[in-house]
Amino acid sequence: MKYFVDWAGRTRVVEVVSDKAGTRVLVDGVPHRADVETVEGTGLFSLLLDRRSVSFAARFDDGAAVLQFHDREVRVPVEDERTREAHRATAGTKKAAGQGVVKAVMPGVVKDVRVAEGAVVALHQPLLVLEAMKMENEIRASRAGTVKTVHVAAGQAVEKGATLVTIVD
């Protein structure tokens, strides 16, 4: 799985590879030896990266990893490749005339519907949350307009390509 990590003013592609030789982390294609263990009873992680050891606490908050070191806290936006593709597919910047049909970019379960029929929505406004592979993906409006039809309900399973919401001018 690839991850897109915003760090030091640029987006880096991070890929974790595990095989018979061990675990490697590729950062922008450059391999690094890596090992992460939990420190029992502390809530901390111990990372050995290229023979350097670092201990930290980690949590995820609104699409970012929040890493706490002994002297500072760092917030690092992280997006996996599936979420990145879902955002790319549902957050276009051009306004289209006529109907805007928002479809599922992956199979999953509708966790939460955040709009109702007749609601006026803005470009990029959250429409619903789709859970896929234990990850919650916020599906946003690809255009501004009025919600004509909400085709799904919370708890409903959907297939890739299923129509979720229809937006009209």
C-alpha positions, 0 to 999 in steps of 0.5 A, a space after each residue: 500500500 502506498 501512502 502520500 505524506 505531506 512533510 517539510 512542504 512537499 508530498 512524499 510517497 511512502 510504501 511499506 514492503 514486507 518480504 523474506 528479507 524483512 520490512 523496508 520502507 520506500 520513501 520516494 522510491 528510496 529504500 530504508 530498513 525499518 522496524 516498528 514495535 509497540 513498547 508494552 504498557 506505555 502507549 509508545 512505539 519504537 521505530 528503528 529506521 536505518 539504524 536510528 531509534 526513535 520513540 513516539 506516541 501516535 494517533 490519527 485525527 482528521 486525516 493526519 497522523 499526530 506524532 508526539 515525541 518527548 519534546 514536540 508534537 507533529 501533525 502530518 497529513 497522510 492519505 492512502 492510495 485508495 482515499 487519495 483516488 476517492 478524493 480525486 474522483 469526487 472533488 473535481 473543480 469544474 462546475 458541470 451543467 445538468 446533473 452531477 451523479 456521485 458514484 461509489 469509487 469502491 465497494 463499501 458500507 454507507 456509514 453516515 448520510 450528511 445531506 437530504 433531498 432538496 439540500 443546497 450543497 457547495 463544491 467539496 461539501 461532505 455528502 456521506 461517509 463510505 466505509 471500505 476496508 475498515 477506513 472511513 472515506 468522506 465523499 464530497 460534492 464534485 459540484 455545487 447545486 441542489 441534491 435531487 436524490 439521495 440513493 442510499 441510506 446509512 448501513 447500506 452496502 454498495 458496490 463500486 460504481 453504485 449511484 450515491 447522490 444526484 446533484 442538479 443545478 
